Amino acid sequence: MDLVIVLGTILNPRSDDCVDYYPRGALVLKRVGKSDGFRILDLTQHKIALDKYADSSVGSVTVLDYSGKVILPSFFDSHFHWVQDDVCLKPKENLLEWLSNYTWPHEALFKSERFSLEKAKEFAQKLRQVGTLGGAIYGTIHPYTVDLAQEWFVGDFVVGNVLMDINSP
């Protein structure tokens, strides 16, 4: 497949106060090289895309019809600790109490590489499900939590460990 045409309602934010809105839109994607990657070739109206690309002489065309669904760009989270996912909703009126009572005990579990691998796989799935495909993320003080994030998280992420090993368990 050389082209993919994704049909649906498309919102494309351009700035804080401007968005392109295509109620019957089409996102035209073109395969990049021999990889599974794609680049946006066109963003237009449904009918225009089908007229222009559906009979394509550029190769095969796949049409994905998500009419009635909203299509958005992926999300970017500028700062998160993936290893804190299980404790992020715990009460946190006081940061130090939250760290002491929930975060540090939970992060200590990541000393097990097997536990870390399972959590990385789970969190990678969560990222994909909500459309977060980029950001700046932190593991624990255990170096392999960085390696696992780089291996399992799909998208463009800057990954590092916290390096906080003084006065924390």
Long-range contacts (C-beta under 8 A, 24 or more apart in sequence): 1-31, 1-59, 1-60, 1-61, 1-62, 2-30, 2-31, 2-56, 2-58, 2-59, 2-60, 2-61, 3-28, 3-29, 3-30, 3-31, 3-41, 3-53, 3-56, 3-58, 3-59, 3-60, 3-61, 3-62, 4-28, 4-29, 4-38, 4-61, 4-62, 4-63, 4-64, 5-29, 5-49, 5-50, 5-53, 5-54, 5-61, 5-62, 5-63, 5-64, 6-64, 6-66, 6-71, 7-46, 7-49, 7-63, 7-64, 7-65, 7-66, 7-67, 8-65, 8-66, 8-67, 8-68, 8-69, 8-70, 8-71, 9-68, 9-69, 9-70, 9-71, 10-43, 10-70, 10-71, 10-72, 11-70, 11-71, 11-72, 12-43, 12-73, 13-73, 22-46, 24-67, 25-71, 26-50, 27-71, 28-53, 72-131, 74-131, 74-132, 74-133, 74-134, 74-155, 75-130, 75-131, 75-132, 75-133, 75-134, 76-132, 76-133, 76-134, 76-135, 77-132, 77-134, 77-135, 77-136, 77-137, 78-135, 78-136, 79-135, 79-136, 79-137, 79-138, 80-135, 80-136, 80-137, 80-138, 81-137, 81-138, 81-139, 81-162, 82-119, 82-120, 82-123, 82-137, 82-138, 82-139, 82-145, 82-149, 82-153, 83-107, 83-110, 83-116, 83-119, 83-138, 83-139, 83-140, 83-145, 85-119, 85-122, 85-123, 85-126, 86-119, 99-168, 104-168, 104-169, 105-169, 107-140, 107-141, 108-169, 110-139, 110-140, 110-142, 110-145, 111-142, 113-144, 116-142, 116-144, 116-145, 116-148, 117-148, 120-145, 120-148, 120-149, 120-151, 120-152, 120-153, 121-152, 123-152, 123-153, 124-152, 124-153, 124-154, 127-153, 127-154, 127-155, 128-154, 136-160, 138-162, 141-165
